[in-house]
Amino acid sequence: MDFLPVFLNLRDRPCVVIGGGEVGARKVSLLLEAGAKVTVYDPDLGPSLAALRDAGRIAHRAERFRPEVLDQCVLAIAATGDETVNRAVHEAAVARRIPVNVVDQPALCTFIMPSIIDRSPVVAAVSSGGRSPVLARLIRARLESLIPAAYGRLAKLVEEFRDQVKAKFKSPPKRREFWEEVLQGPIAEMVMAGQDELAHEAIEKRLNEADGAAKPVGVVYLVGGGPGDPDLLTFRALRLMQQADVVVYDRLVSPQVLDLVRRDAERIYAGKERDKHSIPQEDINHLLVRLAKEGKRVVRLKGGDPFIFGRGGEEIETLAAEGVPFQVVPGITAAAGCAAYSGIPLTHRDYAQSVILVTGHLKDGTVNLNWKALAQPGQTIVFYMGLLGLSAICRELVSHGLPAATPVALVQQGTTPQHRVLTGTLETLPGIVQREDIKPPTLIIVGEVVKLRDKLKWFVPVPR
């Protein structure tokens, strides 16, 4: 280890930066975030530092570096680009036993400015020892995506209850078990969802239990699994899938997405096909209630978005009625994902100024839709679950005013390695589908925007 990772308390303490350019400005910004009192030495300031000076956030001395300027400071940074000045700053700081950083010159540094992930009061830092700042920034970017911004609020919640937990659980292992439950379970997820008051109440309730050993309250997370490509999952969806005790999943959840579920989680298939439901919807609703009341963390994993033709509303109505805590995690709906991977923008200034999403069959199995509202110019229509009624859909749209030559695309298993697109018109597509082996899930896109596919298609599925 070339440098010992430490965190310095610089609040209200004097720090000196030599160099008034944009590199110096970046270092000053970090010092200010840490609460330092910063003085910049340089005859001229760049626009960024000048703005900070004018706002009264930094002091400025329009003079060249002299060793004496370090006499009263606790930390120094040289960012001049002048080898002679930088070396002089280093020597003066070392003589005074002051930590010094010389930008882009590790040999002249007694400390290094790392790449920082700030979730105050939680802070993580990444350093390459000065060898590759770009690599450190790339690693930081990876970590940024994995560490939710709400971790700072979570840390403050823990701090608020720290003394109470210590008083309640005399044994360190018991305290550790308690905090592991809080930080890896429903209470933490309440904070992630912005439900800080509920999280506060949940910790208080847990602490009020006689011996702290009661079974934790379960929770249901209604998670959108997206249209199939696992790269389209949200970070929140992935985190919850990795924490779940039980996953209840649909037929439209791709195998690649399901592979990301925690390995030892119980998996319950609740898929539906037309006229073939493995579990009736009402039974699914009550299954979620039962599992949660057993104290389990339940992920109800759905293809696409739970609230767009996913019956998510029906399921959480039951959860709410039964007093079961739940959260909803949106997913990329099939219309957005499949259209994007097919090179078909759903709206375009030259072709479509609105988009409408509609189910291809209603609860009673009919296709009795508001055809007059659908058959409007300048509008893209996306039909979910419309393969069986495709001929009727095309016929009704034409009879209600859309030209028979209106472009149509049929997207099969969109965004997956089996992604397939067939294009035609309202007049020709039914015949094309009869000649091809088309299977659900499929999406039907109707509108002039389909014309753009030949120009904009980019996705080439790679079979796995």
Salt bridges, closest charged atoms under 4 A:
ASP2 OD2 - ARG131 NH1 2.64
ASP54 OD1 - ARG53 NE 3.10
GLU63 OE2 - ARG66 NH2 2.73
GLU68 OE1 - ARG66 NH1 3.46
ASP71 OD1 - ARG96 NE 2.65
GLU83 OE2 - ARG87 NH2 3.34
GLU144 OE1 - ARG119 NH2 2.81
GLU160 OE2 - HIS200 NE2 2.65
GLU181 OE2 - ARG206 NE 2.63
GLU189 OE1 - ARG236 NH1 2.77
GLU189 OE2 - ARG239 NE 3.07
ASP196 OD2 - ARG153 NE 2.87
GLU204 OE2 - HIS200 ND1 3.63
GLU209 OE1 - ARG206 NH1 2.34
ASP245 OD1 - ARG262 NH1 3.60
ASP245 OD2 - ARG297 NE 3.34
ASP250 OD1 - ARG300 NH1 2.80
ASP250 OD2 - LYS302 NZ 3.74
ASP264 OD1 - ARG262 NE 2.60
GLU266 OE1 - LYS296 NZ 3.97
GLU282 OE2 - HIS286 NE2 3.96
GLU294 OE2 - ARG290 NH1 2.96
GLU294 OE1 - LYS296 NZ 3.21
GLU315 OE2 - ARG300 NH2 3.08
GLU315 OE2 - LYS302 NZ 3.15
GLU322 OE1 - LYS293 NZ 3.04
GLU396 OE1 - HIS400 ND1 3.60
GLU436 OE1 - ARG420 NH2 2.57
GLU448 OE1 - LYS451 NZ 2.67
